[in-house]
Amino acid sequence: MLRAVAAGRAEMTASREPDLFVDGLSCCDQSASRQLAHTGLIRAATPTGPGRRVPAELTEPGRILLIGMNDTRSNHLAAHDQ
């Protein structure tokens, strides 16, 4: 989900329990997407009215987590290739 947000493919609703949409489709794990929002890893890119969809963006902690995930994946792939 973080990769989709980083790639600009995600939207979210502005609400206390935001819904996440990827490529226009509702994310199948709304509980996880809400956790990403509530823990401050993603947010609405622009302010809007309740229930409206807006582009989602990573917060700074979300970017740091995604970089760490990518580094871990790269290290795992490099170890596998050896």
Buried (B, 14 or more C-beta within 10 A) or exposed (E): BBEBBBEEBBBBBBBEEBBBBBEEEEBEEEEEBBEBBEEEBBBBBEEEEEEBBBEBBBBEEBBEBBEEEEEEEEEEEEEEEE
